[in-house]
Amino acid sequence: MELEDGNIHKFWQWFVKSEKVIKECIENENARQREFVVDQMNEQILGLGVFTWDIGLNEDERWFLTLSSNGNPDMLELSQEIMAVAPKHMDWLFYAGKPARKWNRQFTIYDDYMDEQFIDASQWHFLIFEDEDGMIELVIEAKNLPHLDPETAESAAEQFVVHEIGERTRILYISSIVIVPELESEDESSKIPVAELKEHLGGMI
């Protein structure tokens, strides 16, 4: 997908001009212009492409803006193009995809009935295989999800991987993610704790 450079620069011009009010509305949920600013962000970003976005302060009190391609490789390429020309003078972190988290591997997800489900992935394990194209096939063992339907469990695995290694790495290097309640007995001695996933992938990509 191609995007006119002029449209990208117009977005950043608007963003720089609106920085002060954007920060005010993020810091104050009752800010008078909050709804207007959110609508403006939606309009500006969707004018660039079908992205989801996140904005705010991270755990280090740094302002950030994230454009997520929602798993689409073509849109990832576009988000990288957009972020490559982000204003250098702004003290912001600009992410072309959801960044890896510093976290306890616990999160929530909605199931098919739109009920919120708590997920603790801290004790999960994984196996890695390489496909014929050199991409990674990831198998995750999650023994604590018998209550989830298969589709929700797959969504939980996908969310975990993106949170753990970042959206860009997931899109570029992992071809498939399979989640199972228990690995085969012959794989028991080969499985690896998920706490080592990022380090393990680092040696392969």
N, C-alpha and C positions, 0 to 999 in steps of 0.2 A: 504494500500500500504506500502511495506517495502523498506527500503533503507539501503545499507551497511553503517555501521558507518564510514568505511574508506573513502567513498565518501564524507561524510559530513565534516570530518576532512580535507580532501584535499581541499575542497572549502574554509574552513576558513583559511587554510595555505596560499592559493592564495590571499584571501582577505586581510589578514594582510600584506603580501608582497607588495600588489598593493595599499595599502591605500593612500600613498602620491600622486601617479599619478591619482588615482580616484578623490581625492579632487581637484587637480589642474584642471582636465578636467570638473568637475562640476562647479567650480568657474569661469572658463574661457571658454566660448563657442567657442572661436577661437583656443583653445589649439590644437597643432599639433596631439596629440594622442587621441583626444576625440572620434572620430569614432571607432578607434581600441579598446579603453577601453569599449565603449558601446557594441561592438560586443563580447568582452571577457566576460562582465557581462552576456549577453544573453546566451552565450555558457556555462558558469559556472553554472548559475542558472537553465537553462533548462536541464542540466545534472543531476540535483537533482529532477526535476519534472516539471509538466506543471504549472508553477507559472507566474504571472506578478509581476513586481518589481518596486519599486520607491526608489530613493536615493537622498539625498540633505541636506539642512539646513532647520530646522523648524523655527517657529516664534520666538523661544527663542535662535536662533543661535546654536542649537545642531544638530550635524550630525545624520542622521537616515538612516536605511535600512529597507524597508518593503517587505515582501514576501506575496503576496495575492493568496489565493486558489481559487479565483473567485467563491466563494459560495459553493465549494465542501467540505463537511465535512471530507472526507478521506484525502484530500490534506491539510486541516487545521491541522489535527493531525500530518501530516508529517512536515509542516512548524513549528509547535511548537517544534517538536523533533529537527529540525535544529537549531532553535533559542535558545534552551535550552543549547546548547554547544557553543554559540557565545563567542568569546574571552572576558574575564572579564576585561582585562587591557585596552581595547579600550574605549575611551570616546564617545561611540556611543549609540544611542537608536535603539534597534533591535525589530521589530514588526513582530509577526507571524500572520499577517492579518492587513488590513487597520485600523488604530486607529481612535477613535472618534475625531472629529475636534473641535477646538475653532473657531466658525464661526458665520456669520450673517444669515445663512440658505438661502443663495442665491448661485446659481450655474448655469452652462449651460449644455445642453444635445443636442445630435444630433437626429433629427427625422428620419422618414423613407426615406426622400428625402436628407438626410445628410445636412440639414439646421440646423444651431445652434439656439437653443431655450433657452432663459433666463428663469430661474425658481426662483421664490421667494416663499419659503416655510414657511416664518416666521409667516404667519397668518393661517396656516393649523391647523386642529384639528384631534383628533384620538379617537378611542374606542378600548378597549382590551377585548378579550374573551379568555378563556382557553379551549383547545380541550381535547379529552378523554385521550390523552397521557401526559397531563400536559404541553404541549407546548402552546405558545402564538399565537393567531390569531389577527393580527393587521389590523384595518380598518382606513384608512386615508381619511379625507374629504379635498378636494382641490378645492375650488370654482373658482380658477383663471386659470384653464387649459382647458377651452372649446375648445381652438384652437388646442389642441394636439390629435393625433389619440390614440386609447386605448393602443396600444403596447408601444408608447413613454411615455404615462402617467404612465404606470406600471414601466417602466425603471426609470422614475423620482422618483417614490415612493421608489423603491429599492435603488437607489443612495442616496436619502435623509436619509433613515434609516441607511445605512452603515456609512455615514458621521456623523450622529447624535450619534449613540451608539457604533460604531465600528463593524468591520466585524465578529470578533469572537462571540460577543454577538448575532448578527443577526443570525449566523449559528446555534449556540447551543440552542437558546431559542425561536426563532420565526419560526413557521411552515409555515405561509402564510402572505402575505401583499396584501391587497385589497385597491385600491384607487377609490373613488367615487366623483362625482362633488358636491353631497349634501347628507347628511345623512337623514334618515327618520325622520319625525316630532317628533315621540316618543323618538328618541335618542338625540334630540336637547339639552335637559337639562343635559344629561350625558356626552357630548363630552368634551374633555380636550385639551387645547392648546398644540401644539407640543413642546413648550419650556419646558414643564413638562415631556416629554416622558422619558428621561434618569432617572430622579428622580423616576418616577412612576414605571419603570421597576426595579429599584434598590430595591424596596420593595417586588418584586415578585421573583427575581432570586437569 
